[in-house]
């Protein structure tokens, strides 16, 4: 005789997959990648950026990250203009612990986030195949149609520095690409939209985030 299944908090109902079982979505916490115990003040530092004709990428990325951390973490995000990175190759700048310690002392920062950002657009216009219904015969027809489209790609390299020591705690590269119809898209608006796509990945570095997994539970 079939029994009753009570779903505990954190379970989302799914559907039956086999006799006597039910598939459910389970919300599980994904641990953060950086131990931020004892860290309260966060500074979003400078960014090395590729050239862009319309958007000040270092300043815009600094503002986006500050807003993200203010809204979705418990850090006290320091309100300061982005200080420039050291004038040396990015790999050397990342490991310039003396620079990061001086920066942390200047802003009284426990954790510093900085990195690289590149934002590019490419023309993806071309012919696409589509099915249409003929108004004369009512038959389904296949035809080619020219479509104007643009693809935008965000490549965001982040590194997280412990202010007290100037050591790198974690670094990651987050890449996202989105396709848009037309060729008159506003680059700044698109940048914000693409950044939204990587924001969960950014938050997952310093905060515990929920993840969804599927489980099979017996109902008999």
N, C-alpha and C positions, 0 to 999 in steps of 0.2 A: 504494500500500500504506500502510495507516495506520501512523503512527509512535507512539512512546510519549511521553507527556506527564508530565514530572516537575514537581510543584508546589514552588516555592521556599517557604521559611519565610515566613509571613505570608499565604499563600493558603489558602483554605478551599474544599474541593471543592463544586461545584454540580452541575448536570445538563446534558445535551446540549440545545442549542437549535436548531442547524442542522447539517446534515451537514458533518462536518469541523471542527466547533467545539465547545467546551465552555464553559459559563458558570461562573465561579468568583467567590467573594467574596474581596476583597482587603482586608487590614487595613493601613490607612495612618495615619500619625501626623497629627493635626490640631494645628497650631501654637497655642500659647497666645496669648491676646489681650493680655497685659501682659508686658512685658519685666522680669523680676524678677532680672536679673543683679546679683549683689552684695548682694541683699536676703536676710537670714537670719532676722530677728525680725519676727513678724507679730502685730499687735494687732487683735482683733475689738472694735470700739468699740460705741457706742450705736446704738439704733434708735428711730425715730419710728413709733409703732404706732397702729392703729385700736383702738377699745374692744373688749374681749372679756370676757364675764362670768365665764369660768372659767380662762383661761390668761393668764399674764404673758408676753405676746408678746415684748417686748424682751429679757427675760432668757432665755426659752426659745430664741429665735433665736440669741442670742449663744452659748449652750451648744451648740446644734446645729452652728453653723459652726466653733466651736473644735474640737469633736470631729472634724468632717469634715477640717479642715486638718491636725490632728495625725495622723490615720490615713493620709491619702492624699497628703501633700505632704512635702517636706523642710524646711519652715519650722520654726523654733523658735517655737511658739505661746505667747504670753505668758499666763500664768495670772493673770488679774486680773478683778475685777468690771467690768461694762461701764460706762465713764464716760458721762455724759449728753451728748447733743448740745447745741450752743449753742441758747439760747432765741430762735430767729429762724426765719423760713420756711425750709423744707428746702433750697430752691434756694440761698439765701444761706448756710446752714450748710455746704453742700457746698463752697462756694468761699471759706470763711473760713480762708484759708491760715495765718493767725497762730495760730488755735486748734489746727489740726492739727499745726503745728510744735511748739507747746507740749506737746501730748499726746505727740508722738513723743519729745521730749526727756525728758518725765516717765517714760516706760516704755521708753526706749531702743529704739524701734520703727523698723524700716526701711519697713514697709508697714502701712497701717491699712485695715481694712474696716469700713464702717458702712452705714447706709441706712434703709429704711422697710420695714415689714411689715404686711400686712393679711390676716386669716384669717376668712372668713365661711362660714356655712352657710345653705342654703336648702332648703325642703321641695319635693321633686320627686315626691311621691306622685301616683298616678294609675292609670287603667286601662291595661292592656297586653293585646295580642292574643296568644293562644297556641293551638297545635294540640294536641288531645288525641285519644286513641283511645277510642271508646265501648266500655264493657265489655259492653253489650248487643248491639250490631250489629257491632263491630269496625271501624266506619268512622271516618275521620279527621274531626274536627269542629273548627271555629274558635270560641273563646269568649273573653270579656273577663274579666279578673281584676284586682281592685284590689291594688296593690302600694304599700307604704310605703317611701319612699326619701328619702335626704338627699344633697345635693350640697355638697361642701366645696371652697372655692377659696382658694388661697394666692397672694398677690401680693407678691413679694419684690423690692424695689428695692435694688441694691447699688452702692456706689461705692468705688473703691480709690484710696487717697491715698499719695503718696510722702512718707515721714516727713521727709526732709531739707528739702524745699521747701514741703510743704503743698499741692502741686498735685494735682488730680484726674488720675489716669492712665487711668481707664476707669470707665464706669458702665453698668449694664444693668438691665433689668426682666424678671424671670422669673416667669411665671404658669403655674400648674398647677391643674387641677380634677379631682376624683375623685367618683364616685357610690358610695354605700354603701346596702345594704339595711337596712331598719328605721329607727327614729327614736330609738334609745337608744345611739347611737354615742358613744364617749368622745372628746371634742374633742382632748385632748392626744395620745392614741394616733393619731388620724387625722392630726394635724399632723405627727407624725414620719413617717407613711407618705407623705404628700403631699410632704414635704421630700425624702424619698428620690428622688422622681421628678425633682426639679430639681438634685440634688446633682452629677450629671455636668456639667450646664451651669455650675454654680459652679466646679467644679474646672477646667473647660476655660478659664477666664479666666486662671488662674495656672500651669497645668501643661499639658504636651503630652498629649493624650488620643488613643486609637485611634478611627478611624472605619472603617466598612465600606462599600466600594463594589463594584459588580458589573463584571466584565470578561469579554469574550469572547476565548478563546484558540483558535488554530488547532491541530488535532490531526493534520492530514494535510499 
